[in-house]
Amino acid sequence: MSDISQDRNIGTDRQLFVDEFWIDEASGVVRRLHEPMRREIAIESNGTWDLMPSAGKFMWDGNRYRAWYRTEHESEMVLKRSGFGTAYVESDDGITWSRPSLGLFEANGSKANNLVWMGPGANMVPFLDPNPGVPDDERYKAVVRTKDLLALVSPDGVNWRLLQDEPIMTDGPFDTVNVAFWDTSREEYVVYTRGVAGEATQRKSKKDISIWKESYRWIRRSSSPDFINWSPLELIDTGDTIDEDFYTNACIQYERAPGTYLMFPSRYVVERSPDPEWTYGHGVNDIVFMSSRDGLHFDRSMRDAFIRPGTDPNNWHDRGVYIEPGILMTSPTELSLYGMENSHLASQRIRRYSLRTDGFVSVNAGYAGGEFLTKSLVFEGGELEMNYSTSAVGSVQVEIQDAEGHALPGYGLADCPEKFGDEIEGVMSWNTGSGLGDLAGRSVRLRFVLKDADLYAFRFRNR
């Protein structure tokens, strides 16, 4: 048996296949990125003062779903905009959203609206701060951007004030949806914002795309112990793949898999302009998927688009679609993501997307079958839980091996009946049942054998 100090102790934490980390050996399988499905419009202009919603943040807050988004209350048409504000909506199901009348700020001659912030700053991205010892009147925090970055605090997510008059960061650019949160793994505050990778050159005009040939719009990260004093911004690392322009990032910690960071940047393809009549700027964009295990080094192995602009021609121009920060669990089998579309147009709105729970990436095998072997690990709990889907003729089997690769008695492939179906939290069984006896705390490897099946996640749970 190998030294368990060299193995990853996963406890009962769920493990995803968003990168190659767990796959030590493989044959006949591939990792597959799954695109969310477009659903209904979540937030749209109300035709009066709440116009062109964008730059939102979505969260579950214990007893309701909540969202904040940028709105414009004096917009006439494209490029004739003023009156940025932050508005607030809430929902019982994450699907149908309502605007409460809060009476805090006047817009178009009335306070009968859902505005919660009118500046300074725009693109508010709030979060509920779980940091122990935080004062009650600072339980909610947010960042907003001017030319610098400002910090806001609130006792309830509705009544906001500046944490201090001075900006918390001045090393721009911050012209994006800047995302901040309390990093529960690192126990510090973090913020993700825009930056430039490669040789930075001053841009001459919106029509001049040549300067981006040697530099790239990229994403930077900073950390803080107190939300006031921040470390120098540094570029996130994706290995040898810095060859794309990224705008927004929508970074989150995925709560169902502790230690997993997910990011959904807007990939900007500046040299393509399918509509020659479009006057705002060059380029088209889609949404890509990245993951990390430390919040700084991100896996970029999934190069395909996570979300395409789609059949709507109003999404086929620069900055046409963005994903907003926040993923909601709107049913036991469904995650909901939210994204802005129809950017710069009067029809600009925020749409809901749905995805299978944990269903970002799967290990897939076709009808011919395939298998893979994990690295050695140590676990807690007494059952193996899997998020999987098979066809009517497909199956999943699991063999548990010791660290040297020998099947453990009673847990070999011959001891494991073929499992078929479609479950988010399915339990694997062997001929003796689902219990794992005294295997907890030992160094083991898992051999997954798949046929016409997808495996999205696994974990060991208590019986």
N, C-alpha and C positions, 0 to 999 in steps of 0.2 A: 504493500500500500504506500502511495506517495505521501510526502509531508503535506498535511492539510494546510499548513501555513502558506503554501504556495498556491492554494486553490482559492477561488472566490467564494466567500461565504454569503450566500444569497438569502439566508433566513427563510422567510415566507414571502419575500418580495416577488412581484410579477416580473417576468423577463420578456422583452420584445425582441424582434428580429430586425430592428431598424438599421442595424449595421451587421458586420460580419463577426462580431465579437465572439458569439457562442459557437460558431460553426468551425470545428477543427478539421474535420474531413467530410467530404461530400461527394455524392455520385448521383446523377440523374435528377437533381433538384436545382431550382433557381430561386432567388429572392425576387418577389414581385411587388411593385408599388401599386397601391389601389387608389383610384381617383374618386373623390367624393361625388355624390349625386347632387345636382342642383335642385333645390326645393323652392318654396314660396319666398316672396319678398318679405323681409322681416321689418324693415324700417324704410319708409319712403316719404317724400315731401308731402306736406299736408296742404299745399297750394296757397298758403298765406304767408306766414313768417318762418315756418320750419322747412327750409329748403336745402336741397343737395346734401343729404346726410352722408357722412364719411368718417374715417378715423375713429372707429368705435373701440370699446372694450367691454367684454361680456364675462359675467361671472355668476356662480351660484353662491348665495349669501345665507345659507342655513335654512331659510323658509321660502325663498323666492329667487327667481332669476332677475338679474339686474344688468343694465347696459348704459353706457355713456357714449355719446358720439358728437362729432363736430357738426354744427348746423350753421346756416347762413340766413339771416332774416331780412336782408335788403338786396338780395341778388336779383338782377334783371335778366342777364343772359351770360353766356360764356365770357370770362375775362372782365366782366363788369360787376365785381363782387365786393361786398363790404359787410361788416357786421358779423364776424365770426363769433360763435358762442359754443358752449358745451351744453347739450341737452341730455335729459335722463328719461329712460323708460324702464318698465318692469313687466314681468310675465309670470304666470303660474306654470307654464309648460315649456317655455323657451321657443315657442312657435308664434303665438299671438302676443303682441306687445302693446301696452297701453301707455299714453302720455298723462302722467298726473299733473294737475294744475297746482303749481308750487308757490306762485306769487312772489318770487324772489327778485326777478329782473324784468324791466320793461322792454318790450319789443313791439314795434309798430303801434305804440300808444296804449299797450295793455300789459299787465302782469299775469294775465291768465294763460300761462304757458309752463313748460317743463324745463326752462333754462336753470342751470345750476352754476354757471360760471360765464362771465363776460370779459375776462381778461384782467390783467395782462396775460398774454400768452394764449396759445391755441393747441389743438391736438392733445387734449387731456387723456391720459391713460392711467386710471385709478387702480389700486389694489387694496385688498384688506390685509393689514399688517399683522401676522401672527407672532411677531417678535415679542417674547415675554418682557413685561415691564414697560411697554409703550403706554404713555398717558392716554386716557380715554378720549380726549379731544384730538388725538392724532392717530386714531386707530385706522383710519383710511388715509392713504397717501397717494400722490400723483405727481407726475412731471408734466409741464407744459413748455412749449417752445416759443421764444421770440427769436432774436438772433442768438440768444443764449438759452440756457435751460434753467427753468425755475421750479421750485418745489412747493407743492400744496399739501395741506393736511385738512382733515375733516373728522368730526365725531360720528357721522352717520352716512357719508357719501353724498350728501345733498348740500350741506352748508360748508363751504370751502373758504379757506384763507391761505395766504402766503405763509410758508414756514418761516421765511425771512425775506427781507426786501432784496438782498443781493442774490444774484444767480448762483446756483450750485456748480455750474459748468459754463465756461466761456470758450472752450476750444471746439468751435463748430466745424462743419455745418451740422445743424439740427433740424433741417427742413425735411422732416419725415415724421412717422409715428414712433416716437421714442418710447421704449418699453422698460419699465422699472418694476421690480418686485423684491420681496424678501426671499432670498435663496435658502430654502430649508436644509439643503445638503451642506452648503458652505457656511451657513449661519452668518450671513451678511447681506446687505442690500446690493443689488446689481442693476445696471442700466445698459441697454443695448440701443445704439444710435447709429447714425450714418458716418461714413468716413471715406477715405480714398486710399486704394492700394496701388502700388506701382508708382510711377513718376507723376506726381501731381502737377498739372498745368492749368493756368487760369483759363476759364472758358470765355470765349469772345462774345458769343451770342447763343440764343436758343437754337438757331439754325446751324451753328457750327458744330459738327460732330467729330471733326478730325482730332481734337485734343484728347478724346477718350481712347485713342488707339494705343497709347502708352500708359494709361492709368485707368482704374476701374472704380466705380462707385461700390463701396464695400460696407462692412458692418463693424462697428467698434464696441468694446465692452469696458465698463469700469465698475469698481466695487467700493463699498463704503460701510463703516461700522455704525454710522449714525444718521445717514441720509443727508448730511451736510458736507462732510469732508470726503472727497472722492479720490481714488487713485487715478493716475494718468490713464487716459483712454488708450486701449491697445486693440489692434485688429484681431478679429477672430481668425482662427487657423483652420483651413480645410485641406492641408497638405499641398499637393502640387496642382490644385484645380482652380487657382485664381485667374480665371479668364472670362468672367461674366460680370455684368453690372447688376448689383442688387440695390433696391431701394428699401422698402419697409422690411421688417424682420418677423414681427408677430411671435417672438420667442415666448415659450411657456415651460414650466416644469410639469410633466405629465404625471398627475397625482396617482394614477393607477399603477405606475411603475416607478417607484422612488429612485432618484438618481438619474432619471432620463429627462433630457432637455430636447424639446422639439422646436424647430424654427421653420417658418413658411415665407421666405423672402419673395418679393416681386422681382422676377428676372427681367431686366430691361434690355431689349434688343434694339439698340439705337439706330442701326443702319437700315432698318426696315420701316417703310411707311406705306402701307397699302392704300391709304386714302390721300391722293395728292391735294385735295381741297382742304385737308385738316390744317388749321392755322396755329394751333397751340404749340406743338413741338414735334420733333421727330420720334420715331420708334413705336414698337409694340411691346407688350409684356405678358407673361404668364406667371404662375405660382410654382415654386419648386419646394422640395422637402429636404430638410437636413436634420441630423440628430447629433447629440453629444452626451458624453458621460461625465464631463466636468464643467460644462458651460462655456468653455473657451475653444476647445478643439472639436470641430464639427465634422461628421462624416458626410461626404458629398458623393457617395457611390451611386446614389439614385439620381441619374442625370435627366431622366424623362420629366416632363411636366407633371406636377401633382394636380394642378387645375389649369385647363386650357381656357382661352377666351371664349370658346364656344361659338354657337351659331348666331349670336346677337352681333350684328355689325357694329353696334355702338361700343363694343368692347375691343374692337380692333384699331386702337390708336394708343399713343403713349400713356402709360399709367392707367390703362383701361380697367384693370381688375387688381384689387388688393385683398389679402386676408387680414382680418382684424384680430388683435390679441384676444385669446380666451377660447376654450373648448368646453362645451356644456354636455353633460350626460342627460339627454332628454328622454331616454328610456333605458331599461337594462341592456338592450341590444343595439342602441343607437347613440352615437356622438353627433353633436351639432357644431359646425363651424360657421362663421359669418364673414362675408366679404363684400367690399364695395365694388360696384360695377357702374358702367356708363359714365366714367370720370369726365368732369368738365362740362357735362351736358345737363340740361334741365331735368332729365330723367335719372340723374345720379341717385343711387339708393344702395341699401345694404340687403343682401340676399342671404338666406340660410342654405347651408350645404349639410348633407348627412353622410355619415360613414359608419361602418360596422364598429362596435366597441372594440378598441385595441387594433382596429383593422387598417393601420397605415401601411404595413408591409407584412407579407407572409412568405414562408418557405413553401414553395409549390412543387408538386410532382404531377406529371401527366399520367395517362393511362398505363404507360409502360412501367411506371413506378420509379422510385428513387429513395435515397436515404442520406442521413447525415449524422455525424457523431459530434457531441458537444465536447468542449474542454472539461476538465475535471472541476467539480464544484462540491461545496458542502451546503447542506440545507437543514432547515428545521421543519417540523410538521410531520403529518402521517399519511398524506395522500398527494398524488400528482394530478394537478388540475391543468386542463388544456383548453385553449380557444382554438377551435378547428372547424373545418367544413369539408365534407366529402361529397362526391356524387353518389348515385345509387349503387354503383359498382366499386366505389372507392373505399379506402380504409386508412387507418392509422394504427401502427403498433409501436410499442416502446420496449426496448431492452435496457435494463440497468446493469452497467458494468462497474467493475472496480477500476481504480486509477490506471492499472496496467492493461485494461481493455478486455478483461475476461468477464463473461456474463456471470452475474451473481445467482446462486441457486434459487430457483423459484421465480426469477425475474428475467429469464432468457426470452428470446423471441418466440420460441416454441411454447412458452408458458403464457403468452399474451394473445388472447383472442383478438381478431380484427375488430377495430372500433369504427363504426360508421355513423354518420349523422351530421348535425350542424349545431354546435353548442358554444356558448361564450365561456361557460365554466363547467365543461365536461370532466368527469373523473375517470382516469385510466384504471383498468383492473387487469389482474393476472388470474391464473386458474385458482389461486388461493384467496382472491378478493382484491380490494383496493388498498388495503393497509400495507404500509412499508416497513412494519416491524421495527427493528433496531437500526435501520439504515441512516436515520437522522444523525448528523454529526460525523458521518464517515465521508471519505473522499470517493465520489462516484462520477461516472460519465453516463450520459443518456444517448442511446442510439434510437433515433426516430426513423421508422420505415413508413413511407407514404405511397399511396397509389391514388391518382386522380383526386388529390386533396390539397388543402391549404392549412398550414399551421401558423397562427398569428402570435401566440404567446403561450407561456407555461409558467407555472409556479407550484411550489409545494405549500399545502395548507394544512391547518390543524383539522383533525377529524371531528 
